[in-house]
Amino acid sequence: MIEPTKREMDVLQALSGGAVEGRGGLPFIGEKTIGDMLAKGWIEEVPRGGVGRTMGYRSTAAGDAVRAAGRKPKQRKPSRLKTLAPRLRTIPPRLHTLD
């Protein structure tokens, strides 16, 4: 299964439960995201009249499955300080005691 983006998950969440939303109900989503989701088969267009006088969108069975599967947690990179510590150990000390 293709891993959904955060925005795609937001759309699937907004369209969960058989909800039909027009473009006005999805103001945070651009045309590219909608086009990608239509191509993947996660959402489908509802003809004019589905939401007032405008065309809307609803989730498909494939979109519901993707939403139910969720997203994997984002892998965090280790802190820069943690990666720096092993490098610092190899540098010889420059401080000397004065006699």
LOZARO-778761 format. One record per residue: residue in three letters; x, y, z of N, C-alpha, C in turn. Coordinates in pm, whole numbers, padded with zeros to 5 digits, always signed. Example, Ala and Ser with C-alpha at 12.3 -4.5 7.8 and 13.67 -1.06 7.14 Angstrom:
LOZARO-778761
ala+01319-00569+00780+01230-00450+00780+01320-00330+00780/ser+01285-00225+00708+01367-00106+00714+01290+00003+00787/
This chain:
LOZARO-778761
met+00084-00117+00000+00000+00000+00000+00089+00124+00000/ile+00044+00227-00069+00118+00352-00078+00098+00429+00052/glu+00205+00483+00104+00200+00560+00229+00137+00697+00200/pro+00029+00734+00269-00033+00865+00245+00046+00977+00311/thr+00035+01095+00253+00097+01212+00313+00007+01265+00425/lys+00057+01360+00499-00022+01420+00608-00147+01486+00552/arg-00135+01557+00443-00251+01625+00384-00353+01524+00332/glu-00307+01416+00273-00400+01313+00225-00475+01251+00343/met-00406+01230+00453-00474+01177+00572-00576+01277+00626/asp-00546+01406+00617-00641+01508+00660-00769+01503+00576/val-00753+01485+00445-00869+01476+00356-00950+01351+00389/leu-00882+01238+00405-00954+01113+00435-01026+01123+00569/gln-00967+01192+00665-01033+01211+00794-01156+01299+00779/ala-01145+01405+00697-01259+01495+00675-01372+01424+00602/leu-01338+01328+00518-01439+01256+00439-01480+01124+00502/ser-01441+01099+00625-01474+00971+00689-01623+00963+00721/gly-01673+00842+00733-01813+00821+00767-01909+00850+00653/gly-01862+00849+00531-01948+00872+00416-01980+01018+00390/ala-01908+01108+00454-01931+01252+00435-01896+01293+00293/val-01971+01387+00240-01944+01445+00109-01911+01591+00133/glu-01793+01632+00086-01748+01770+00105-01716+01831-00030/gly-01748+01958-00045-01708+02035-00162-01571+02094-00139/arg-01523+02169-00235-01390+02232-00221-01390+02332-00107/gly-01504+02392-00079-01512+02487+00032-01493+02420+00167/gly-01527+02291+00177-01510+02218+00301-01370+02164+00320/leu-01287+02175+00216-01148+02129+00221-01055+02244+00182/pro-01059+02356+00255-00981+02473+00214-00831+02456+00228/phe-00787+02357+00304-00644+02338+00329-00579+02247+00226/ile-00653+02202+00126-00603+02106+00028-00600+02170-00110/gly-00491+02148-00183-00477+02203-00317-00524+02106-00425/glu-00526+02157-00546-00571+02078-00661-00481+01957-00687/lys-00351+01971-00663-00258+01859-00687-00290+01743-00593/thr-00314+01772-00465-00346+01666-00369-00475+01596-00407/ile-00577+01675-00445-00705+01616-00487-00683+01529-00611/gly-00608+01580-00708-00581+01503-00830-00507+01373-00801/asp-00408+01379-00712-00333+01258-00676-00423+01156-00608/met-00511+01203-00521-00599+01111-00449-00704+01050-00542/leu-00750+01128-00638-00843+01074-00739-00774+00966-00822/ala-00647+00992-00860-00571+00895-00940-00544+00766-00862/lys-00521+00778-00730-00496+00660-00647-00625+00584-00615/gly-00741+00647-00640-00868+00582-00613-00912+00591-00468/trp-00856+00685-00393-00891+00698-00251-01015+00783-00232/ile-01043+00875-00326-01164+00955-00321-01229+00952-00458/glu-01355+00991-00463-01424+00999-00591-01504+01128-00595/glu-01534+01173-00716-01611+01295-00733-01760+01262-00721/val-01833+01350-00657-01978+01341-00649-02031+01448-00744/pro-02124+01413-00834-02169+01510-00933-02233+01634-00870/arg-02248+01734-00953-02309+01860-00905-02443+01830-00838/gly-02470+01899-00732-02592+01874-00657-02566+01788-00535/gly-02450+01724-00529-02415+01642-00413-02394+01728-00290/val-02338+01846-00311-02315+01941-00202-02367+02075-00253/gly-02491+02104-00225-02548+02229-00276-02551+02227-00428/arg-02490+02330-00488-02488+02337-00634-02350+02308-00691/thr-02258+02266-00607-02122+02242-00654-02088+02093-00649/met-01980+02058-00716-01932+01920-00714-01860+01895-00581/gly-01869+01773-00531-01802+01740-00407-01719+01614-00420/tyr-01664+01570-00308-01579+01451-00303-01622+01364-00186/arg-01603+01233-00201-01626+01141-00091-01521+01031-00096/ser-01499+00970+00017-01398+00865+00030-01451+00735-00031/thr-01361+00658-00091-01397+00526-00144-01359+00419-00042/ala-01388+00293-00074-01350+00183+00015-01198+00176+00031/ala-01126+00203-00078-00979+00203-00071-00930+00317+00018/gly-00994+00432+00011-00958+00545+00096-00986+00516+00243/asp-01099+00448+00269-01131+00410+00407-01028+00313+00462/ala-00980+00222+00377-00878+00125+00421-00747+00196+00453/val-00710+00294+00372-00587+00370+00397-00600+00448+00527/arg-00716+00511+00549-00738+00588+00672-00734+00497+00793/ala-00793+00377+00782-00794+00283+00894-00652+00233+00925/ala-00569+00217+00821-00432+00170+00842-00347+00278+00909/gly-00380+00404+00884-00306+00514+00945-00171+00537+00880/arg-00094+00623+00942+00040+00654+00895+00142+00603+00995/lys+00258+00567+00944+00368+00529+01033+00421+00655+01099/pro+00462+00645+01224+00520+00764+01288+00644+00809+01215/lys+00662+00939+01210+00778+00996+01141+00904+00957+01217/gln+01003+00908+01144+01131+00871+01205+01210+00997+01233/arg+01247+01013+01356+01324+01131+01393+01473+01102+01382/lys+01545+01203+01340+01690+01192+01331+01748+01211+01470/pro+01862+01147+01498+01923+01169+01630+01969+01314+01644/ser+01972+01358+01766+02014+01495+01794+02156+01517+01742/arg+02183+01638+01695+02317+01669+01646+02421+01657+01756/leu+02381+01687+01876+02476+01677+01988+02515+01531+02014/lys+02419+01440+01996+02451+01299+02017+02544+01245+01910/thr+02530+01293+01788+02619+01248+01681+02755+01317+01690/leu+02761+01429+01759+02885+01502+01772+02975+01444+01881/ala+02918+01385+01984+02995+01335+02098+03105+01236+02057/pro+03079+01134+01973+03189+01043+01936+03302+01113+01861/arg+03270+01215+01787+03374+01289+01714+03461+01370+01809/leu+03400+01422+01913+03476+01504+02009+03576+01421+02087/arg+03547+01295+02108+03639+01208+02183+03770+01185+02110/thr+03770+01197+01979+03891+01171+01901+03983+01293+01894/ile+03934+01409+01933+04016+01530+01929+04104+01534+02054/pro+04236+01551+02036+04324+01555+02154+04298+01683+02235/pro+04308+01672+02365+04285+01792+02448+04394+01895+02425/arg+04359+02020+02429+04455+02129+02406+04490+02203+02534/leu+04422+02169+02640+04451+02235+02765+04559+02160+02839/his+04659+02230+02883+04767+02168+02959+04777+02239+03093/thr+04824+02166+03189+04841+02228+03321+04971+02308+03323/leu+04967+02416+03392+05088+02498+03408+05163+02455+03530/asp+05292+02437+03519+05374+02397+03634+05440+02515+03696/
